[in-house]
Amino acid sequence: MKIGNYIVSDKIGTGGNGVVYKARHSVTGQVVALKVLDKQVDSRRVRNEVRVQASLSHPSIAILLDLLMDKGKQVLVMEYIEGENLQKYLSGRSLSDRQKRALFSKILEPVAYLHQKNIIHRDIKPENIIVQKDGNIKLLDFGIAQGISTPKLTKAGHLVGTIRYAAPERLKGINVKQSDIWSLGAIYYEMLSGERLIHHQNTDLNIKMLNDEHRLFAKLDAIQPFDRAIIKKCLRKDPKKRFQSVEEIKRSLKRTDNSSDYSISKQIPMPGWNKKWLLLPVMFLLAFLIWKFTSQSTPGDTKGPTAIEFKFYPPEAVLTLDDGRTIKNGDKIRGNYGQEMYGWLSAPGYHKDYIVASFNKVKKFERLEYTLKRK
């Protein structure tokens, strides 16, 4: 089969708006992907996709080469990318959480670039993310992307895109950059848990789930605390309560990955005694403490009070919790075994950081230290 000057070799896939083929230019030999759109596809939407994608230049975004007409159908000529979509890539491999974090970091890069150019993708999902053989990724499909000059093409009350990865406000026709951040949170959850955040076939059930923040958050219990905090911040129902930029996610993710055990606690160094002589009594003391506190309460026991002292660097930093409380340097907070607190640590002249503070499950008291980076 021939389309324009391209000789088709393989069918790559079929989507809701058309078919994608692998093809080769009959003269130059260049291998490309041809996206042949159905005749009923709105030409205004296609022109918008072409304008948006032609304005982009990023190593993790697929390149648009040309727009053709063939037998009355619009054809997008794209660079051909060898690899698997994110869903297939993850299902065929056993990756550690650290490897998944590294992959998610790569996914954040093109989205951050789009937002810097005031473009909202609006259809970020595993099928639109290709993982190449070298481990790098490509973001695809700008068919419903919204830029500054994008005309209003969607009727009020209608949703374009994939509902499983659509933020709640998009059901009302509201599109903001934080809508993409919600989609990223849903994808990160899927990467870590191996299952979709929203998986119903029934559209009404999906809509109900999207609007039920409590039910969504209940699915996060099996995720590591730091990752859970990131996902939870992405998935807040109110866009203003989510991460306000992809850069904020990247900083929080970097903090997570820099921790060897993914704990929010910083160890307090022991005095420089001769540890060889102290090893035996320390072991006995540790065993006694573990026995004492675990016999008195279990993790999450609301009857077992414990306390945290916070040390911030710089000292003027303030931790603002999601529930509105503020914590200053040196403050001591009482809580219950296993309880968690989430919030933003900030100070003038420093990058703010989203953190999780967990009350220790076996200690009566613990000091937690946090350091912000200068801008």
Stockholm file with secondary structure:
# STOCKHOLM 1.0

chainA/1-375         MKIGNYIVSDKIGTGGNGVVYKARHSVTGQVVALKVLDKQVDSRRVRNEVRVQASLSHPSIAILLDLLMDKGKQVLVMEYIEGENLQKYLSGRSLSDRQKRALFSKILEPVAYLHQKNIIHRDIKPENIIVQKDGNIKLLDFGIAQGISTPKLTKAGHLVGTIRYAAPERLKGINVKQSDIWSLGAIYYEMLSGERLIHHQNTDLNIKMLNDEHRLFAKLDAIQPFDRAIIKKCLRKDPKKRFQSVEEIKRSLKRTDNSSDYSISKQIPMPGWNKKWLLLPVMFLLAFLIWKFTSQSTPGDTKGPTAIEFKFYPPEAVLTLDDGRTIKNGDKIRGNYGQEMYGWLSAPGYHKDYIVASFNKVKKFERLEYTLKRK
#=GR chainA/1-375 SS CEETTEEEEEEEEECSSEEEEEEEETTTCCEEEEEEECTTSCHHHHHHHHHHHHTCCCTTBCCEEEEEEETTEEEEEEECCCEEEHHHHHHTCCCCHHHHHHHHHHHHHHHHHHHHTTCBCSCCCGGGEEEETTSCEEECCCTTCBCTTCCCCSCTTCCCSCGGGCCGGGGGTCCCHHHHHHHHHHHHHHHHHSSCSSCCSSHHHHHHHHTCHHHHHHTTTTSCHHHHHHHHHHTCSSGGGSCSSHHHHHHHHHHHHTCSSCCSCCCCCCCSCCHHHHHHHHHHHHHHHHHHHHHHCCTTCTTCEEEEEEEEESTTCEEEETTSCEEETTCEEEEETTCEEEEEEECTTBCCEEEEEECCSSCSEEEEEEECCBC
#=GC SS_cons         CEETTEEEEEEEEECSSEEEEEEEETTTCCEEEEEEECTTSCHHHHHHHHHHHHTCCCTTBCCEEEEEEETTEEEEEEECCCEEEHHHHHHTCCCCHHHHHHHHHHHHHHHHHHHHTTCBCSCCCGGGEEEETTSCEEECCCTTCBCTTCCCCSCTTCCCSCGGGCCGGGGGTCCCHHHHHHHHHHHHHHHHHSSCSSCCSSHHHHHHHHTCHHHHHHTTTTSCHHHHHHHHHHTCSSGGGSCSSHHHHHHHHHHHHTCSSCCSCCCCCCCSCCHHHHHHHHHHHHHHHHHHHHHHCCTTCTTCEEEEEEEEESTTCEEEETTSCEEETTCEEEEETTCEEEEEEECTTBCCEEEEEECCSSCSEEEEEEECCBC
//
